[in-house]
Amino acid sequence: MSRLTDWLAPRTVVRAHCDLPCGIYDPEQARIEAESCYKIIEKMGANSDPAFTTRAIAIKEERAELTKHHLDVLWHDYFKPEHLDKVPNLHEMFWKATKQVSKVKASTDIADAKKLLDMIEEIAGAWRATGGAEKTRVVKQTA
Amino acid sequence: MARRARGPWRVTVAEASMLPAIAPGDWLLVDPTVRRWPRRGSVVVFREPDTDELAIKRVAAGPGEEVRFREALLRLADDEAWLTADADAPTAAAAGFGAPRDSGRFGPVPLELLVGRAWFRYGPLRRIGRIR
């Protein structure tokens, strides 16, 4: 049977090509953008100038979009099916966090931004539990 | 033509950008003699323009046809085809791979780089059948 299988097995490999992920991942990237959203909402509360508010809204939406992008990269590219053993609620975690980003995008309530930071911290915990910086960052060279 | 008849006639698939129609590890029969391709919807084996590796994708548009790319409409030349992945990024990611690479990345594929049409899966046993 195995000789038959050997005989049948194709010799040529064709690739259903996917991008080569660089392997560098860190939830800090998402966190920094989410912190921007947090600070912007804080500053909006302290300043009622309409021009400032307009700029703040535009910048907050842009930062929120970046937060979502970085979360998506972690979710799609870093986390693998085998990580579900260690983090069974992984998909729910990301689903809720990316939903929360959409909320922050539209919201001027600082509690929403705080909640997002907490959710990213939870994701950072999952990242650490599955390898963290040791696996996904380049070691810093100290002079 | 003679070059094509030498094959490959049988190929195995690596990576996941053609899920769910074609999975990594599938064994496929390839017809390297088909002359009237690329027909829209066919799955083809070709040499990837920027890597020269043998790759597999689906014909989204043939020579002279129009294809939507980002916000624009592209008209293909008479000697090129637009090849796309079946899987989207989350599907490929769920199988443990990065985002699919296709014409969206490497542009239209010159017909001379097409190698054949994948038309039948003969392994694994439980998935035997025509490629659609």
Interface residues (C-beta under 8 A of the other chain):
Chain A: L8 A9 P10 R11 T12 V13 V14 R15 A16 H17 C18 D19 L20 P21 W75 H76 D77 K80 P81
Chain B: G7 P8 R10 V11 T12 V13 A14 E15 A16 S17 M18 L19 I22 P24 W27 L28 V45 E48 T51 E53 L54 A55 I56 K57 A85 A87 A89 P90 A92 A93 A94 A95 G96 F97 G98 A99 P100 R101 D102 A118 Y122 G123
